[in-house]
Amino acid sequence: MTESDTDDSASSEIDTETDALAEITIYSDYVCPFCYLGRQSLSQYQAERDEPLRIDWRPFDLRSSKRRPDGTIDYEADDGKDDEYYEQAKENVRRLRDQYGAEEMELDIATDVDSLPAQLVSVAVRETYDYETWLAFDEAVFAALWHEGRDIGEEDVLLDLADEVGVEAQFVRDALADEERRGRLRERFRDAQQAGITGVPAFVYDDYAARGAVPPEQLRRLVEGA
């Protein structure tokens, strides 16, 4: 389910590095607050481990039910989520924020942000750059939205974040303008649905899954079976 625009030798080198380390697959969307909190939980578990645990990120479109055929979002479309739903979600976010020590998290919900541009760039970075560069960009996107309240659907914001981690501005512009890449991203969204992913975050390891922003000890059981 992974595509690559890099040459064969570069892809082989990245794949070899990845194969040598344990990986946990995560389906997530940057605009999902529980995806951010799930990553805080995962970071705590990773810090407890003796061996590294890499992230195999799979994008998910949380706004799919509101997305028009041209890819834009109809924010007025009814997705069945009323004020009571959002109030409960905010309460759960605040509870988990305290539980996971995520005091930097300032937003509760990001209902008016489209993560598709950020996901386009993130996938492109993962396919082209090394893992550490992708991880730095990925974490910068989460921080920009949930710590600073920046709109990660805006090109200028993505250019700033890319510059922080050493990704060239033209690379970002090309990724955003690449309709073929945009189509492949939509295929990834469909792949997630076909894999049975109906909500995020979802953590998968060795054919077992944990859904939601589960605590570090549950992630340990998922990966280590203990």
C-alpha positions as MATLAB code, in Angstrom:
seq = 'MTESDTDDSASSEIDTETDALAEITIYSDYVCPFCYLGRQSLSQYQAERDEPLRIDWRPFDLRSSKRRPDGTIDYEADDGKDDEYYEQAKENVRRLRDQYGAEEMELDIATDVDSLPAQLVSVAVRETYDYETWLAFDEAVFAALWHEGRDIGEEDVLLDLADEVGVEAQFVRDALADEERRGRLRERFRDAQQAGITGVPAFVYDDYAARGAVPPEQLRRLVEGA';
ca = [
       0.000    0.000    0.000;
       3.084    2.236   -0.050;
       4.070    4.100   -3.174;
       7.400    5.767   -3.825;
       8.638    8.427   -6.214;
      12.269    7.837   -5.272;
      14.744    5.834   -7.343;
      15.123    2.115   -6.620;
      18.400    2.441   -4.722;
      17.004    5.120   -2.374;
      13.840    3.104   -1.755;
      15.869   -0.020   -1.061;
      18.023    1.786    1.474;
      14.984    3.190    3.322;
      13.198   -0.177    3.243;
      16.271   -1.965    4.600;
      16.498    0.455    7.508;
      12.802    0.032    8.237;
      12.884   -3.773    8.029;
      15.675   -3.884   10.616;
      13.510   -2.276   13.299;
      10.144   -3.079   14.839;
       7.278   -1.008   13.435;
       3.815   -0.203   14.659;
       1.241    0.803   12.054;
      -0.872    3.836   12.896;
      -3.908    4.997   10.974;
      -4.507    8.643   11.792;
      -5.544   12.096   10.619;
      -3.835   15.257   11.824;
      -7.161   16.977   12.600;
      -8.202   14.211   15.006;
      -7.434   15.287   18.594;
      -7.377   11.679   19.723;
      -4.729   10.943   17.096;
      -2.555   13.630   18.659;
      -3.206   12.217   22.130;
      -2.592    8.681   20.915;
       0.820    9.782   19.706;
       1.567   11.233   23.143;
       0.707    7.842   24.616;
       2.870    6.082   22.031;
       5.788    8.413   22.794;
       5.576    7.426   26.450;
       5.625    3.748   25.524;
       8.518    4.259   23.090;
      10.512    5.962   25.850;
      10.056    2.894   28.065;
      11.371    0.455   25.453;
      14.942   -0.750   25.186;
      14.652   -1.080   21.400;
      13.360    1.538   18.941;
       9.821    1.250   17.628;
       9.210    3.010   14.337;
       5.910    4.379   13.083;
       4.398    3.064    9.871;
       1.909    5.875    9.288;
      -1.207    5.293    7.197;
      -3.318    8.379    6.365;
      -7.041    8.503    7.069;
      -9.580   11.115    5.929;
     -11.687   12.114    8.908;
     -13.587   14.596    6.721;
     -14.483   12.104    3.972;
     -18.249   12.343    4.574;
     -18.103   16.108    4.009;
     -15.720   16.153    1.070;
     -17.064   17.325   -2.274;
     -16.082   15.632   -5.563;
     -13.493   18.361   -6.180;
     -11.808   17.575   -2.853;
     -12.980   20.648   -0.944;
     -14.987   20.318    2.257;
     -18.624   21.253    2.703;
     -18.557   22.321    6.328;
     -22.341   22.693    6.352;
     -22.923   19.038    5.434;
     -24.657   16.997    8.118;
     -22.354   14.286    9.450;
     -24.612   13.324   12.344;
     -22.443   15.059   14.944;
     -24.357   17.583   17.023;
     -23.342   19.987   19.777;
     -23.744   17.290   22.403;
     -21.313   15.042   20.506;
     -18.675   17.769   20.351;
     -19.069   18.689   24.005;
     -18.531   15.062   24.974;
     -15.533   14.853   22.654;
     -14.024   17.968   24.226;
     -14.522   16.518   27.692;
     -12.762   13.306   26.662;
      -9.926   15.280   25.078;
      -9.374   17.272   28.272;
      -9.403   14.103   30.370;
      -6.810   12.389   28.185;
      -4.747   15.555   27.931;
      -4.373   15.511   31.720;
      -3.833   11.747   31.797;
      -1.016   11.850   29.224;
       0.574   15.064   30.450;
      -0.101   16.881   27.181;
      -0.279   20.347   28.705;
       0.944   21.936   25.453;
      -2.318   20.989   23.776;
      -4.344   24.177   23.476;
      -7.099   23.190   21.025;
      -9.823   20.726   21.941;
     -11.366   20.241   18.497;
     -10.320   21.427   15.026;
     -13.565   21.350   13.072;
     -12.683   23.997   10.487;
      -9.287   22.695    9.341;
      -8.693   20.494    6.292;
      -5.730   18.192    6.827;
      -5.564   16.962    3.231;
      -2.736   19.328    2.180;
      -0.689   18.345    5.241;
      -1.261   14.668    4.527;
      -0.206   15.124    0.896;
       3.073   16.696    1.953;
       3.631   14.232    4.791;
       3.236   11.224    2.487;
       5.590   12.821   -0.037;
       8.205   13.476    2.643;
       7.944    9.894    3.918;
       8.382    8.503    0.405;
      11.331   10.715   -0.482;
      13.270   11.698    2.642;
      14.646    9.582    5.474;
      12.482    8.430    8.351;
      13.816   10.976   10.849;
      13.020   13.872    8.525;
       9.493   12.574    8.029;
       9.018   12.087   11.779;
      10.194   15.641   12.470;
       7.756   17.006    9.879;
       4.934   14.830   11.187;
       5.471   16.013   14.748;
       5.765   19.618   13.567;
       2.355   19.363   11.860;
       0.736   18.012   15.026;
       2.372   20.738   17.128;
       1.423   23.528   14.729;
      -2.239   22.569   14.905;
      -2.696   21.424   18.490;
      -0.152   23.649   20.258;
      -0.318   26.814   18.164;
      -3.727   26.635   16.486;
      -2.239   27.117   13.018;
      -4.175   26.058    9.918;
      -2.241   23.091    8.517;
      -4.350   23.278    5.365;
      -2.548   26.479    4.370;
       0.438   26.257    2.041;
       2.394   28.968    3.862;
       2.121   27.053    7.140;
       3.328   23.840    5.504;
       6.225   25.717    3.901;
       7.268   27.030    7.321;
       7.081   23.577    8.897;
       8.988   21.983    6.036;
      11.717   24.589    6.284;
      12.108   23.818    9.990;
      12.977   20.184    9.228;
      15.091   20.720    6.121;
      12.528   20.019    3.392;
      12.779   22.329    0.398;
       9.973   24.747   -0.369;
       9.688   23.656   -4.002;
       9.246   20.059   -2.876;
       6.195   21.127   -0.844;
       4.742   23.141   -3.714;
       5.235   20.249   -6.117;
       3.576   17.795   -3.728;
       0.544   20.046   -3.307;
       0.182   20.552   -7.068;
       0.660   16.892   -8.022;
      -2.773   15.547   -9.023;
      -1.416   12.033   -9.489;
      -0.118   12.031   -5.936;
      -3.468   13.391   -4.742;
      -5.178   10.464   -6.460;
      -2.818    7.987   -4.795;
      -3.623    9.538   -1.438;
      -7.323    8.968   -2.068;
      -6.449    5.343   -2.798;
      -4.733    5.140    0.571;
      -7.878    6.436    2.230;
      -9.843    3.686    0.487;
      -7.224    1.119    1.522;
      -7.767    2.120    5.145;
     -11.513    1.622    4.817;
     -11.032   -1.740    3.131;
      -8.741   -2.752    5.987;
     -11.696   -2.202    8.321;
     -10.568    1.123    9.739;
     -13.673    3.142   10.556;
     -12.179    5.571   13.075;
      -8.825    6.838   14.232;
      -6.399    6.489   15.780;
      -5.970    2.785   15.153;
      -2.748    1.019   16.162;
      -1.914   -2.260   14.428;
       0.864   -4.682   15.247;
       1.242   -8.265   14.026;
      -2.410   -8.431   12.878;
      -3.725   -7.206   16.240;
      -5.264   -3.779   16.719;
      -5.958   -1.225   19.433;
      -8.441    1.525   18.637;
      -8.545    4.974   20.165;
      -6.054    6.988   22.208;
      -5.233    3.989   24.379;
      -2.772    4.272   27.315;
       0.905    3.255   27.023;
       0.397    0.001   28.908;
      -2.169   -1.126   26.327;
       0.261   -0.345   23.531;
       2.886   -2.391   25.353;
       0.502   -5.358   25.517;
      -0.300   -4.922   21.830;
       3.359   -4.992   20.789;
       4.902   -7.252   23.389;
       1.956   -9.438   24.271;
       2.606   -8.903   27.955;
];
